[in-house]
Amino acid sequence: MPGQIDYYFSMISPWAYMGHAPFMDIVRRHNVAVTYKPVALVDVFSETGGLPLPKRHPVRQRYRMFELQRWREKRGLKFNLRPKFGRFDVSVADRFVIAMVAAGHDPDAYLRRAFAAIWEEEENLAEDAMLVAIADRVGLPGAQILGAARSEASQASYQRHVHEAIASDVVGSPGYVLDGEVFWGQDRLELLDDALSSGRKAFRSDL
């Protein structure tokens, strides 16, 4: 049985939001550990040929809106396609999760609330007070985590995750890496589930 899945994502990603709960269901069903690795998407994109949303061709931006609506329906969610604070400086919010994990906390409950805060409740996760409040609501020491999130250690981990993501062939959020095989996007969760169920060896890209 595989030991763990490396979970690369950013809080600003709607796809990570949509995939988080079903991903947690999969890993718990298969009893697989998760290593949480928030990444700076702009840095991953710049190294792998991706573009931030505002710089993408209008055709790609329009197609993204189709996909958001399709997957919103598929996942049974209700969220704003263009939330008020859908674009923000996500670095502290991402590092908040890094600090949480470094302190030994399970971030699942926090992530569920934080993703919903962005996409369903239109809250501003660029505000320190909002990060702390969400953590406090799920029984975590928000102020303490925020202090750690702003530390050099958390920033170093954030940068290291980018290098690890690129080395693992992750090109966006979310990316799930199982035994060296990368599954990019929450729409690949069924394939990830199949791989875990079958127990097959990881596929390789260097054939």
Buried (B, 14 or more C-beta within 10 A) or exposed (E): EBEEBBBBBBBBBBBBBBBBBBBBEBBEEBEBEBBBBBBBBBBBBEEEEBEEEEEBEEEEEEEBEEEBEEBBEEBEBEBBEEBEBBEBEBBBBBBBBBBBBBEEBEBBBBBBBBBBBBBBEBBBBBBBEBBBBBBEEBEBBBEBBBEBBBBEEBBEBBEEBBEBBBEBBBBBBBBBBBBEBBBBBBBBBEEBBEBBEEEEEEEEEEE
